[in-house]
Amino acid sequence: MAAPHKLCMIPGPVEFHEDVLAAMASPALSHIAPSFIDCFGRVLENLRHVLLTKSAQPFVVAGSGTLGWDLAVANLIEKGDKALVHNTGVFGDRMGDCLATYGAEVSHVRAPPGHRPSLQEIEQALTADGPFRMITITHVDTSTGVLTDIQAVAEVVRRVSPDTLILVDGVCSVAAEPIRMDDWGIDVVTSAGQKALGTPPGLAVVLASERAMRVFNSRKTPVAAYFASWNRWLPIMQSYEKRTPSYFGTPPVQLIMAMDASLKLILSHGMEKIFAEHAAASDHVKQVLEGWGLKLVPQSREAAAHAMTAVYYPEGVAASALLSSAAAHNVVLAGGLHPTIAAKYFRIGHMGITVYEPQRKYIETTLDALKKALVESGYQLPSQ
């Protein structure tokens, strides 16, 4: 007998809708079959709707969210370009490594775990150290649960350094947090399928604005990548969107079909409702945890992500004990990731169908399991 399924309530991969699972179980299909070409074209078009853009160029390529960084940085950065990293955690550090790999001169505006750089610090860095070819912003750093106000940062960049490209790492925010590419002047958004987009891991997603594509087309040096080069992928994406077959690397057919199914579900709710539901679910989770006397890693609710919650272990509760106890109650939570505080906190994911199909009661089940795990780990809840 198979073991009971444990709810995967980490900040990705997430629980999947039955339509997504059915797509993953579909029979073999050629990547140039008319039905798949139409499916892929629809995925590209629907990603624009999710990012609230009419003109950005989508790329969907087999790989993790980290490949999305390569797909953006390799094509927009040339050796010697300056890049500024708005750094709120581990993924800001890694983005800096990616930029340096392609020859960028990288500067960071850092904040301690749980905090985010101020707009004044960003403005000062842009004016003192620029001009910058690119600024990168981790919308939600999964290592800390910190949410950055990308609209406010983009306004500063547009005012102070209007030629600087704005790249948003949206791996843990796309389809959960508002991203209005056109209205906010965002040039690039990178993401991945396994978080709020609701598909199994394996798809890197990038959307590039018309301005970003002009920068790419005006490069003075060849792209220092083979697989990640837009010179190879752009014709493929354009062909699929025109519903004509094309080939460079074989796409993961079933994953694309799964994303098609998930995007249909997301868009059937409407993006504004999706954003509101994630915010409400997040507020509920955080209010319950704080009511139990737990402390969030983000230093304010305003700076806390809506698709996940990072929370410190209460004093005297061991990480291994709490996570193991929660798993014994069939709920999987994630440990800490930021190296300076990794053993001090844990993380809960609440995104996708967990949020917009509340009848599943995944959040209630998770909170119930966590409450039991806390008590079993020796923590006395305030109400007891």
N, C-alpha and C positions, 0 to 999 in steps of 0.2 A: 504494500500500500504506500502510495506517495505521501510524503510529509505534507502537512497543511501549508498553504502559501502564507508567507509572512509579508505583511504590507511593507512595501518599499517606500518609506517616508523620509528619504534622504533628499538632499538638494540635487537630485538627478543621478542616475535614471529614475524616472517616476513610474507610477502605475499607468498602464496603458488601457485605452478603451477597447472594447470587444471588436469594433470595426477595424481598429489598428492591428490587433492580433490576427484577425481574419485575413487582412491584406498580407501580413508577414507569412501566413500559411498557404498563400496562393501557389498554384503550380508554376513550373518554369515557363518563362515568357521571354521572347526575344526583346532586346532593348531597342529594336527598330520596328517592332510590331505597331501597327497604327493605334491600337488601344493604349499602348504604353506611351507613345509619342504624345498623344492627347493628354494623358495623365501627367506627364512631366511638364508639358506646357502649362497646364492648369496650376500645378504647384508653383511654378515661377510667377505666374500672374497673381495667385492668391497671397504669396509672400509680400507683394507690394501692398495689398490691402491690410495685412497685419502690421506692416511698418508705416502705414498711412502715407504712402508716397505714390505719385502717379508716374514718375519717370525714372526711378533708380533702376539700375541694371542688376538683376539677381544672378547669383552663381550658387549652384547646389552641387557639391562634389563629395565623393566618398571619402570620409575621414572624420576626425574628431573636431571639436571646436577650435583646438589649437591650430589645425590646418587652416581654419578661417583666417587666423592672424597672418600666416604665411601668404595666403591668397591675396590679402590686402597689402601687407607691408612689402612683399617682394615686388609688387607691381607699381607701388606708389613712392617708394623710397629709393633714392640713388645714393651711392657712396658719398659721404661728406654732408648729406642733408642733416639738419638739426631736427630732433624730435623731443617733445616734452611729454612725460608720462604723469598723468594725474593718478597718484598711487594710493590705494586704500587697502592693500593687502598683497597676498602671494601672487595674484594674477597680474597686478601691476609690475611686480618684479619680473615675472616671466615675459610680459609684453616688452619690457625693456631689453631683455636678452634677445628676443626676436628682432627687435629694431636694430640692435647692435650687430646681429648676424648679417644683416644686409647693408652694413656700412654706415648706419646712422650714428651721429654724435648725440648721445642720449642724456637728457637731464630729467631728474625726478622732482616732483613736489610731493613729499611724503607726509603721511599722518600716522600717529600711533594706532595700534589695533583698536578698532571701534570708533575711530574718528575719521574725518575727511578733511582735505585741505580747504582752507577758506577761499572765497572768491578773490579776496585781496591778495592772497599768496599766489594764486594763479595769474592774476593781472601783473603782479610784480615780476614773476618769472618770465612772462611773455615779453614784457618791456625791457627787462634787464639783460636777458640772455638770447633774445631772438635775433633775426627772424627765424621762425620755425617752419619747416615744411609741414609738420603734422603734430597734433596733440592727440594722445590716446586717453580715453576715459573708460575705466571699468564701471559700467552702470551699476551692477551689483557684484561686489567681490565675494565669491562664495566662501572664501576662507574666513571672512569676518561678518558677513551678513550686512555689510554697509551699503547703503543706497546713495548714489550721487545724483544731485539735481542737474541732469545733463542739459536741461533747457537753460538754466542759469549760467552754467559754465559756457555753453555755446554762445550766449549773448555777450559774455565777456570777451571771448575769442573773436567774435565777429566785430566787436567794437575796437579792440586793441590791436588785433593782428588778423585783418580780414582775409589775407591770402593763405592763412594756415588751414590745412585740412583737418577736419574733426572726425576722428575715428572712435566709435563707441563699441566696446566689447559688450555685447548684449547676450552672452551665452546664458546667463541666469536671469534675464529680464525680458527678452522678446516673448510676446504673447502673455505677459503678466504685468509689466510696468508700461505706462504710456511712452511710446517713442514716435514722435511725429517728425519723420525725416525731413519732409518738405518745409513744414512750418517753422521748424527750429534750425534749419540750415545744417543738418547732420550730413556729412559727406560719405561716411562708410559705417555700416553696422555689420558686425560679425556675430554669428550665433551657431547653435548646434541643435540637433533634433531632440535630444534626450531629456530636455527640461520642459519648460512650459509649452513647447511646440508638440510634445506628447508622443514622440516616436522612439523606438529603440535606438541606442547609440549607433553612430556610423555615418551621419550626414553633417558636413560642414556647410554653413549657410553664410553668404556674404551678399549684401546689397550696396551698390556703389552709385553715388549721385552722378548727375551729368557733369558736374564740375570735376569730380574725381576721375571720371573717364577722360575728360580733356587733359588732366594732368598726366594720366597714363599715356595717352596718345602723343604727348609732347616730350616724352622721355628723351634724354640725350644719350643714354647708355642702354645696352640690352638688359632685359630682365634676367637677374641672376638666379633663375630657377627653371627647371624643365616642367615638372608636373604641375607646379603652381602658377605657371605663366598664363595670364589672361589672353595672350596671343593665341594660345591653344584652346582655352575654355570659352572665350567669348563667342566664337562662331558656333560652338556646340549649343550654348544656351540660346542664342538667337535662332538657331534652326529649330530646336524643340518648341520654342514659343511660336514660331511660324507654322508648326505642325509638320515639319519635314525631318526626315531621318538624318542623323549625323553621328560621327564617331571620332573620339580621341582615346578615352579610356572607358571601359565598360561601366556604366552606372549600376548601382545596387538596385535592381529593379523592384524587389519587394519592399525595400526601405522607402523608395520614392512613392510607391503605391500606399504605403503606410502613412507617409506624410500627407499625401493627398486626402486620405480619409480623415486624418486629424485636423487638417486645415479646414475641411468642410464643417466639422463639428464646431471648431472655434469661431469661424465666421458666421455660422448659423445663430450663434448667441449675439454677435456684434461686438466689436472691439471695446466700445465704451462700457458695455456691461461686463465684459471680461475683466477690464481694469478695475472696475468698482467691486466686483466679486472677490478679486484677489486682495484688494485693500481691506475689505470687510473681514475676510477669513484671517488675514494677518493680524488685524486688530484683535480679533477674538482669541487667537492663540496666544498672543503676547499678553493680553489682559489676564488670561487664566494663569499663565506662568508667573507673571508678576504678583498675582493674587496668592500664589503659593510661596511667595517670598524669594523667587529666583530673580537673578539679575541678567539682563540682556547684555550681549557684547557691544552692540552699537550704543553710543552714548546718549542718544535721544531717539524717540519714535520717528522723528522727521528723517533721521539718517538710517532708518532700519528698512531693510528690503521687505517687500510684500509677498515674495514667492518662497521665502525661507525665514527661519528664525535661528539665530546663534545665541546660545544661553550658557552662562557659567554653571558648572556643577556647584551645588550648595556645599558649604564647608563640611568636611567629614565624609562625603560621598565619593567613592572611587569611580573613575571612569569605566573601568572594566566591569564593575559590579552593576552599574546603572544600565549600560548598554546591553549587557548579557541578560539582565532581568527583563528589559523591554522586549528583547528578542524572544525570550521564553514566553512572553505574552503575544507573540506573533506580530510584532512591529519592529522593523529595522530602522534605527536612527544612525546618524553619522557622528563620528568623533571629530575632534578639532583638527584643523589643517594649518593654521598659521603657526610657524615654528616657535615663536616666542611665547605662545600661550596654548599650544596644542593640547596639553594634558589638562587644561583648566576648563574646557567648555565642550559642548556638543551642538549638533545642528539638526534641525528638523526641516524637511521640505514640505511645502503646501502650495501646490501649483497644478495646473491642468485639470483633469477630471476630478481630482480631489477637491477642487474649489468649485468648478462650474457644474458639477453634478453632485450637489450636497446630499442627495438621497442615498448615496453610497455610505455616508457617515464615516469616511476615512479619518477625518479630523477628530471626531468624537472618539473613535476607536483608539486613535493614537494618544490622545490626551488621557484616556482611561488607562491604557497600558503604561504610560509614563508615570501617572499618579501611583499606580501599584508598584512600579519599579522604584520610585523614590522611597516609598514606605519600606519596601523590602531591603533597600540599601541603607536603611537606618535614619532616613530623614523624617523629621516630624513636621507635617504640614501645619501651617498657622491655625487652621480651623480645628485641629485635633488637640 
